[in-house]
Amino acid sequence: MTAVITWILVAISAILCLLIVLQAKGNGLSLAPGSGDFGKFEKRGPEKILHIITTVFVIGFVVCATLLFFLAA
């Protein structure tokens, strides 16, 4: 059982890495002083879909890692 969860965790990790790399550049500190990007507070279109998919995979990663932690103990 733990081997299956480990493989699922590896797959989610690889997909999550790709999703994070696909995120638009410059979103990290877009509200930092001097950035000139004040007022961009919501994501729209494909950016929003990519953000939601990334969030779902992060939740899946945390669930799988927690499950693996308790099953391996």
MDAnalysis code that builds the backbone (N, CA, C; Angstrom):
import MDAnalysis as mda
import numpy as np

u = mda.Universe.empty(219, n_residues=73, atom_resindex=np.repeat(np.arange(73), 3), trajectory=True)
u.add_TopologyAttr("name", ["N", "CA", "C"] * 73)
u.add_TopologyAttr("resid", np.arange(1, 74))
u.add_TopologyAttr("resname", ["MET", "THR", "ALA", "VAL", "ILE", "THR", "TRP", "ILE", "LEU", "VAL", "ALA", "ILE", "SER", "ALA", "ILE", "LEU", "CYS", "LEU", "LEU", "ILE", "VAL", "LEU", "GLN", "ALA", "LYS", "GLY", "ASN", "GLY", "LEU", "SER", "LEU", "ALA", "PRO", "GLY", "SER", "GLY", "ASP", "PHE", "GLY", "LYS", "PHE", "GLU", "LYS", "ARG", "GLY", "PRO", "GLU", "LYS", "ILE", "LEU", "HIS", "ILE", "ILE", "THR", "THR", "VAL", "PHE", "VAL", "ILE", "GLY", "PHE", "VAL", "VAL", "CYS", "ALA", "THR", "LEU", "LEU", "PHE", "PHE", "LEU", "ALA", "ALA"])
u.atoms.positions = np.array([
    [0.818, -1.205, 0.000],
    [0.000, 0.000, 0.000],
    [0.858, 1.264, 0.000],
    [1.927, 1.232, 0.807],
    [2.784, 2.414, 0.857],
    [3.532, 2.626, -0.458],
    [3.805, 1.535, -1.179],
    [4.489, 1.676, -2.465],
    [3.601, 2.392, -3.476],
    [2.322, 2.090, -3.461],
    [1.382, 2.750, -4.375],
    [1.268, 4.238, -4.043],
    [1.154, 4.548, -2.769],
    [1.054, 5.949, -2.350],
    [2.347, 6.695, -2.667],
    [3.473, 6.008, -2.532],
    [4.755, 6.638, -2.871],
    [4.809, 6.993, -4.354],
    [4.369, 6.083, -5.221],
    [4.364, 6.365, -6.663],
    [3.387, 7.486, -7.011],
    [2.245, 7.507, -6.340],
    [1.290, 8.603, -6.561],
    [1.909, 9.926, -6.129],
    [2.620, 9.912, -5.014],
    [3.283, 11.121, -4.514],
    [4.366, 11.603, -5.475],
    [5.102, 10.684, -6.054],
    [6.136, 11.046, -7.037],
    [5.496, 11.662, -8.278],
    [4.396, 11.064, -8.745],
    [3.706, 11.586, -9.929],
    [3.138, 12.984, -9.660],
    [2.510, 13.154, -8.504],
    [1.962, 14.469, -8.151],
    [3.085, 15.492, -8.044],
    [4.225, 15.091, -7.486],
    [5.365, 16.005, -7.362],
    [5.857, 16.474, -8.724],
    [5.964, 15.555, -9.668],
    [6.442, 15.915, -11.012],
    [5.449, 16.855, -11.697],
    [4.168, 16.538, -11.596],
    [3.146, 17.396, -12.204],
    [3.133, 18.758, -11.547],
    [3.285, 18.778, -10.229],
    [3.292, 20.044, -9.492],
    [4.483, 20.915, -9.887],
    [5.622, 20.303, -10.109],
    [6.797, 21.061, -10.574],
    [6.524, 21.706, -11.921],
    [5.928, 20.964, -12.821],
    [5.601, 21.517, -14.139],
    [4.583, 22.649, -14.038],
    [3.578, 22.476, -13.185],
    [2.562, 23.521, -13.031],
    [3.154, 24.797, -12.450],
    [4.067, 24.667, -11.512],
    [4.688, 25.847, -10.909],
    [5.565, 26.561, -11.926],
    [6.264, 25.800, -12.756],
    [7.107, 26.418, -13.790],
    [6.241, 27.155, -14.821],
    [5.048, 26.638, -15.080],
    [4.155, 27.267, -16.054],
    [3.519, 28.569, -15.560],
    [3.565, 28.808, -14.257],
    [2.962, 30.026, -13.715],
    [3.637, 31.249, -14.341],
    [2.863, 32.300, -14.497],
    [3.376, 33.523, -15.117],
    [4.480, 34.141, -14.269],
    [5.435, 34.727, -14.942],
    [6.548, 35.367, -14.242],
    [6.082, 36.682, -13.612],
    [6.700, 37.031, -12.491],
    [6.418, 38.323, -11.877],
    [5.193, 38.352, -10.985],
    [4.614, 37.209, -10.671],
    [3.443, 37.204, -9.809],
    [3.804, 37.224, -8.335],
    [5.034, 36.855, -8.003],
    [5.417, 36.716, -6.609],
    [5.335, 38.001, -5.818],
    [5.941, 39.059, -6.311],
    [5.965, 40.322, -5.578],
    [5.312, 41.420, -6.407],
    [4.181, 41.110, -7.019],
    [3.558, 42.079, -7.917],
    [3.020, 43.296, -7.186],
    [2.818, 43.199, -5.889],
    [2.320, 44.345, -5.128],
    [3.434, 45.009, -4.325],
    [4.669, 44.686, -4.626],
    [5.790, 45.296, -3.933],
    [5.903, 46.755, -4.340],
    [6.359, 47.608, -3.435],
    [6.517, 49.024, -3.781],
    [7.447, 49.202, -4.980],
    [7.029, 50.025, -5.900],
    [7.831, 50.305, -7.076],
    [7.595, 49.350, -8.227],
    [6.692, 48.403, -8.053],
    [6.483, 47.440, -9.132],
    [5.564, 48.001, -10.207],
    [4.758, 49.012, -9.878],
    [3.865, 49.605, -10.864],
    [2.704, 48.707, -11.235],
    [2.452, 47.698, -10.427],
    [1.395, 46.741, -10.750],
    [0.287, 46.762, -9.700],
    [0.085, 47.927, -9.069],
    [-0.960, 48.029, -8.062],
    [-2.319, 47.945, -8.740],
    [-3.214, 47.178, -8.195],
    [-4.537, 47.078, -8.779],
    [-4.794, 45.752, -9.462],
    [-3.767, 44.942, -9.619],
    [-3.970, 43.617, -10.194],
    [-4.192, 42.655, -9.031],
    [-5.440, 42.436, -8.680],
    [-5.737, 41.633, -7.508],
    [-6.404, 40.314, -7.834],
    [-6.903, 40.127, -9.036],
    [-7.582, 38.871, -9.318],
    [-7.071, 38.267, -10.614],
    [-7.055, 36.950, -10.621],
    [-6.616, 36.220, -11.804],
    [-7.817, 35.996, -12.711],
    [-7.572, 35.972, -14.014],
    [-8.651, 35.766, -14.973],
    [-8.205, 34.814, -16.062],
    [-9.165, 34.132, -16.640],
    [-8.908, 33.265, -17.784],
    [-8.014, 32.087, -17.472],
    [-7.073, 31.797, -18.371],
    [-6.195, 30.633, -18.203],
    [-5.334, 30.722, -16.939],
    [-4.979, 31.933, -16.534],
    [-4.182, 32.109, -15.324],
    [-4.947, 31.602, -14.100],
    [-6.240, 31.850, -14.062],
    [-7.073, 31.408, -12.942],
    [-7.220, 29.884, -12.953],
    [-7.412, 29.304, -14.134],
    [-7.547, 27.854, -14.255],
    [-6.259, 27.160, -13.818],
    [-5.116, 27.683, -14.243],
    [-3.826, 27.112, -13.862],
    [-3.613, 27.214, -12.353],
    [-4.046, 28.323, -11.772],
    [-3.933, 28.519, -10.325],
    [-4.797, 27.502, -9.570],
    [-6.007, 27.268, -10.044],
    [-6.909, 26.315, -9.392],
    [-6.357, 24.895, -9.504],
    [-5.848, 24.533, -10.684],
    [-5.272, 23.201, -10.870],
    [-4.062, 23.007, -9.960],
    [-3.223, 24.038, -9.846],
    [-2.062, 23.965, -8.964],
    [-2.497, 23.777, -7.519],
    [-3.529, 24.497, -7.100],
    [-4.032, 24.372, -5.733],
    [-4.551, 22.962, -5.470],
    [-5.256, 22.381, -6.421],
    [-5.776, 21.018, -6.265],
    [-4.620, 20.018, -6.121],
    [-3.574, 20.184, -6.923],
    [-2.441, 19.272, -6.830],
    [-1.663, 19.459, -5.527],
    [-1.591, 20.679, -5.022],
    [-0.931, 20.911, -3.730],
    [-1.709, 20.212, -2.617],
    [-3.028, 20.313, -2.651],
    [-3.850, 19.641, -1.650],
    [-3.672, 18.121, -1.757],
    [-3.646, 17.599, -2.982],
    [-3.407, 16.170, -3.182],
    [-2.048, 15.731, -2.669],
    [-1.033, 16.573, -2.869],
    [0.305, 16.267, -2.385],
    [0.330, 16.183, -0.863],
    [-0.297, 17.167, -0.216],
    [-0.320, 17.193, 1.253],
    [-1.080, 15.985, 1.800],
    [-2.195, 15.640, 1.183],
    [-2.984, 14.487, 1.630],
    [-2.183, 13.197, 1.470],
    [-1.546, 13.015, 0.323],
    [-0.752, 11.801, 0.089],
    [0.444, 11.721, 1.037],
    [1.121, 12.843, 1.257],
    [2.273, 12.847, 2.156],
    [1.847, 12.542, 3.590],
    [0.727, 13.095, 4.021],
    [0.231, 12.828, 5.369],
    [-0.190, 11.372, 5.513],
    [-0.877, 10.850, 4.509],
    [-1.313, 9.459, 4.524],
    [-0.105, 8.517, 4.551],
    [0.904, 8.819, 3.761],
    [2.109, 7.997, 3.739],
    [2.834, 8.055, 5.098],
    [2.825, 9.223, 5.712],
    [3.458, 9.379, 7.014],
    [2.807, 8.478, 8.061],
    [1.482, 8.465, 8.077],
    [0.780, 7.676, 9.089],
    [0.784, 6.182, 8.768],
    [0.822, 5.813, 7.498],
    [0.868, 4.394, 7.153],
    [2.260, 3.797, 7.357],
    [3.286, 4.601, 7.216],
    [4.645, 4.108, 7.354],
    [5.054, 3.977, 8.823],
    [4.342, 4.604, 9.701],
    [4.702, 4.586, 11.122],
    [4.367, 3.285, 11.794],
])
